Amino acid sequence: MATARRGKAAKAADETTGAPEAANAGNAGSAIRVLKKYPNRRLYDTQTSSYITLADVKTMVLAAEAFEVRDAKTGEDITRSILLQIILEEETGGVPMFSTGALSQIIRFYGHSMQGVMGDYLEKNMQLFSDMQGRFTEQSKGLAFSPELWTQFLGGQAPVMQELMGGYVTQSKNIFETMQEQMKNAGVLFPGMPGFPPKKG
């Protein structure tokens, strides 16, 4: 009985201080690495039973490791929120990837009837570009490029790069045209849908 009381007291202390419970540390059998965010805003890695930083999460992303971040109190999946924090840190420090114009364009799509379509288009393009990057890396194995040589190589549009970029542009165009056709069909099927002109008689 005394042991049970001590267990309840320990659990209550964990919830008050935001410290992780040892019983939840393992998450054995889970294929996805689970990170928990506690009220003290610290991230806890249940796989290593230790606190980690956003930099550690970024390393997991770079290693293409499957993980999810959950609110320790509610169990809500907040992975996107953490990834957005990493992007914000990258954009505010060093060399940003998005220009002010690009960010403004993205913001304008929120709430627009094309929001879902644009999100899908960007995601497919990111995957397409990543595949192209993988093929380029594979074809250039064994070549030791310094940063300066990389710049000259990419800027000079060497044949292998020309071929890959040409393929990327063509596939990107095809993706856009396919999605555009789907949107036209949706306009015919649902003439009252926001963003679509009324069906002409």
HUNORMO-V954830 format. One record per residue. RES is the residue in one letter. PSI is psi in whole degrees, 0 to 359 (* if undefined). Layout:
# HUNORMO-V954830
res: [RES:RES]
psi: [PSI:PSI]
This chain:
# HUNORMO-V954830
res: [M:A:T:A:R:R:G:K:A:A:K:A:A:D:E:T:T:G:A:P:E:A:A:N:A:G:N:A:G:S:A:I:R:V:L:K:K:Y:P:N:R:R:L:Y:D:T:Q:T:S:S:Y:I:T:L:A:D:V:K:T:M:V:L:A:A:E:A:F:E:V:R:D:A:K:T:G:E:D:I:T:R:S:I:L:L:Q:I:I:L:E:E:E:T:G:G:V:P:M:F:S:T:G:A:L:S:Q:I:I:R:F:Y:G:H:S:M:Q:G:V:M:G:D:Y:L:E:K:N:M:Q:L:F:S:D:M:Q:G:R:F:T:E:Q:S:K:G:L:A:F:S:P:E:L:W:T:Q:F:L:G:G:Q:A:P:V:M:Q:E:L:M:G:G:Y:V:T:Q:S:K:N:I:F:E:T:M:Q:E:Q:M:K:N:A:G:V:L:F:P:G:M:P:G:F:P:P:K:K:G]
psi: [317:322:319:319:320:322:317:321:320:319:318:322:321:315:329:315:343:15:143:147:136:326:334:358:327:309:43:144:352:125:334:133:125:127:143:138:121:165:334:10:7:148:135:125:112:344:320:357:49:159:145:172:174:328:324:321:320:321:321:319:314:329:4:37:134:126:165:149:129:145:123:333:315:341:3:140:114:27:314:320:318:319:322:326:319:316:318:318:319:322:330:349:144:219:113:152:326:135:167:320:317:317:321:319:318:315:322:337:343:129:352:154:340:6:310:320:316:321:317:319:315:319:316:324:322:318:320:315:323:320:319:319:320:318:321:317:319:317:337:15:142:351:125:103:130:165:322:317:323:316:315:320:311:320:327:352:63:156:316:323:322:317:314:316:322:318:321:313:317:313:323:318:319:320:314:316:322:315:325:319:320:321:322:318:321:325:327:318:324:74:338:359:135:136:349:139:152:147:129:139:*]
